[in-house]
Amino acid sequence: TPDDALFAFDGGSRLRARGNDLVIANTSVHQIRYWNRGSAPVVVGGVTVNPGTVPNVAFGLYTRDAAIANDGTIYMVEAEYDDCRIRQYSPTGALNFVVGNGGISTCGSGGDGGPATTAQLNYPSGIVLDENAGILVVADNSGRLRAVNLDLANPQTFATVVLGTGRIASIAGQSSYDWLLTDSGPALTQVFRNTPTQPVLDPNGDLVVADPANNVIRRIGTADGTMSVIAGFAETGTLEGFLNAPASLALLPDGDLLVASRSARVWRLSGGDREPFFGNGDPTFSGDGGPAVNAGGWSTGVTS
């Protein structure tokens, strides 16, 4: 966040920063909450949020992640049993469905190339909004990253994939899983070993995503459509660079990457180097009031 605070969450929910404020996907109670850390009221999803308050601003089934546009529009991931979809709450609070529909949206992997509102998602794990391009990127259990063109008037090209108006298509990965076979190549010819998680945009507008089962971080070029490993133990990696099941990512303004992993630490990755940022490797809660690197805790989510 602009005040240089880091938020790490011990639990099953997901945190996202929006400027100096914080968005909380409160999974178990099916809510999106918004923490206004500023000095003036803001409107999010049609709800006026006063300074210092953390009200509910949206509701969805098993809310796994959220993205919020500059105008206060909320995009919310929900995945519960056989119901997988993405809801949109407009600045006035009006509800639309971006992927899936208003009925039961059966979880699955179908619909690539067609309208997003009739497509299926396979238990989506995270989203990121590229507001400049009008694109919403979704990671799900199909082993792919998929992009939705939110523009209902103009086709878009994203990571070399042409997206019709309101359409969804794969931009990385295949509908299968495998070990990491190469460090670089066309994103649509490579595979994830398991579900990619929590995509984020770097300062260049490229996508960065965790591949937890391969213990690596990968970058997808939104201009050239290539995917490459940028951190972790891969074909050209070393044990010193090992990341134990990276689960959550955040990018700092200077381009450094924060990674929460199963090592019970948050790492800072900078220029190919890795250094501890939070946690001492002990998953037991401890250390409040002391240095962050000496504290105990198991951070499952991180945002900045």
N, C-alpha and C positions, 0 to 999 in steps of 0.2 A: 504494500500500500504506500501512498506518497509520504506517510510519516515514518517510513522505514520499519514498521512493525511487521513481524512474521507471526502468522497464526498457524498452529498445528493442532490437529484434533485427534484425541484419543477416543475412538468409537467408530460407529458404522455410518455416520453421515458424511456429507461432502461440503467443503467450504470453497467459496469463490469470492475473489475480491472484485469490487466495482468502484474504481477510484479509491477513495479513502474509506468506503463503506464495505460491509461484508454480507455476502449471501450465504444462507445456510440451507442446504437440502436436508431436511430433517426426516430421514428415511422411515423410521419405525412408526411415526405418527402421521405420515403422508402429507407433509407440509413444506412450503418454502417460507422461510423467515428472513427478514431483512433488518440488519443493524445499521441504523443511521448514526454514523460517528461524527457527522458535521454539526453545524450550528443553525441550519435552516431546514424546514420540512422538505421532503422529496415525495414524488408520486411514483409508485412502483406497482404495475399491474392494476391500476385503478385505486390503489390504497394510499392514502396520505400517511407517511411515516414521519413522525416528529423526531427531533434530535434526541439521541440517547435511548431511543426505544427499539424493541426487537419484535414487532408484531408479525403475525402470519399474513402473507400477501398473496398466497395461492395454495390450492389444494390439488393433489393428485395421488394416485395409488402407488405406493412404494417409490417415493421420489428419490431417484438415484443421483441426479445431477441437475444443474440449472445454468442458464446463461441469460444475461440481461443486457439489452441494447441501451444505447445512450438515451433514448426517449422513454425508458422505463418498461418496454415490452419484455415479458418474461418468456423464455423457452424452457420447458420443464420435461425431464425424462421420467417416465414411469414404467415400471416393469414388475408385475405381480402375477404369479401363476401363468395364466394364458392371456394376459392383457399387457401388450407392449406397444407404447406409442409416445409421441411427443406433443405436448399441449403448448399453445401460445396464448398468453394473456396480454391483450393490447394495453396501451397506456390508460384506456378508460375502463379496463377490466373485462372487456369482451373476450369470450373464449372461442378459439379456433383450434383445429387439429392440424399440425404440420405434417406428421407422419402417422399413419393409421387414421382411425375415424372415431366418431362419437359413440359408436357401439362397442362391442367387444372386439378388440383388435388382436386376433390370434397371433401369438409369437411365432416367428419363422424367418426365412431368409429370402422370400420372394419379392418380386416387384422391381428389380433393377431396370432402369431405363424408362419406367412408367411413372404415372402420377404418384407423388409421395403419399398422398392421402389414401391410396389403396394398397400401398406397399406394406410389407411386414418387417419388423425388427426382431432380432433374436436376443432378447434380454439385454437391451442397451446398457452400457456401463458408463458412458460419458459423452459430452458434447462440447463443442467450442463454436463460437459465432465469429465469422469473419464479416464484420459489418460493412467494410469497404466493398467487398465483392458480393455481398448479399447471399452468402453461403453459410449453411449450418452443417458442420461435420459431426458424424455420429460414429462412435466405436461400439461394436456389439459382438455377441458370441458367435457370429457367423465367420469370424476370422478375418474380417475386413474392416476398413474404414470406408464409410459411405458419405457422400455429400448431397445435400438438398439445396436446390436453387429456390430461394425464397422470393425471388423476383417473378411476379406473375405476368410480366409483360415482355421480358427479354431473356433469350438464352444466354448462358454463361459458360466460359471455359475455365476449368479449375483443375490444376495438376494434370493438364493436357486432356482431360475428359470433358466432352461437350455435354452440358446439362440443359435440357429444355426447360421451359417455364414451369415451375412447380414440380419438377421431376427429381428423382433420386437415382444415383448410380454409384458403383464402387470406384474408389480412387486409389486404394492400396490393399494388398493382401489378396488371398484367394479363399474360396469357400471350403478350405481344408486347413489342417494344421501340420506343422513339421518343425524339426529343429532348424535353427538358423543355418542356412547353407552358404550364404554369401553376405559380405558386408555392404554391398552396394549394387544397384541395378534398377531397372524400371519397377516402380512400386507395385504395379499390377501383376508382375511375374514372381514376386517374392511372397513369402509366407510368414505368418506369426505362429509361434508354437502354441499359443493359447490366446485368450481374449486380450487385445490391446486396450489400454486404459487411459482415461483422462487426457485427451488431446489438448494441447495448448498451442498458441501462435507465438513464434519468436519475433524479434524486432524486424526481421526481413519479410514477415508475412508467411513464412514457411511453417508447416505443422511439425510439432514434436510430440512423440507419443511413447509411453512405456510399453515394453514387451516383457512382462514379468517372468514368464516361464523360460525365456531365453536369457534373463538377467541383463538386459541391455535397454538403452534408450535409442530411438530411431527418429530420423528426420525425413520428412517428405517434402520435396521441393514443389511448391505450388505453381512454379513457372515451367519446370522441365519434367515433373512427374517421376523423379527418381527417389528412391528410398535408401538411406545409408545409416549405419550405426555410428553414433557420436559419443557414446559412453557405455561402459560395462565390459564384461568379459565376453568377447566375441572372437572371431577368427584371428584378428590381429591384436586382441587385447591381452592383458596380463592379470595375474591374480591381484596385483595391487590396485587394479581398476575394477575389481569385482563389485557388482551391485546385487544384493540378495533380494530378488523378487521386487523390483521397484514398483510401487503401487500408485504413487501420486507425484505430480510435477507442478512446479511453478517457475515462472521466469521473472527475474529481477530486471529493473530498468536498464542495467548495464549489460544485459544479455546472459549473465550467469544463470545457471539452472539449479533449482532446489529439488531434491529427490527424497521422498520418504520411502523407506524400504523395510524389509523384514529384519534388518539388522538392529531394529529399535533405535535408529538414528535418522536424522535428516542431514543429507550431505549437500555441500555446495560444490558444483562442478564449474570450473573456470579454466579456459584455455587448455583443456586436456588434463588438468590437475583436479584432485578430489581432496576436500578437507571437511572435517566434521563441523556442523553448524548447530545442531541440537541433538542431545541425547548422548548417553555414555554406554549404550549397548545393553542396559538393564531395562527390561520392559515394565518394571515395577515403578509406579508413580512415586517420585521423590524430587527434591532439589529446588522447590519454589524459593525464590529470593536469591539464588546463587547463580553462577555462570551457567548459561544454557547448555554448554557441552558437558557439564557435570551432572545434569538432571537425568532422571530416569523416566521412561515413558515409551509407549509404542504408538507412534504417530501413523495413522492410516491415511491422513489427508493433510495437504499443505497448500497454502496460497499466499500470495504476496502482492 
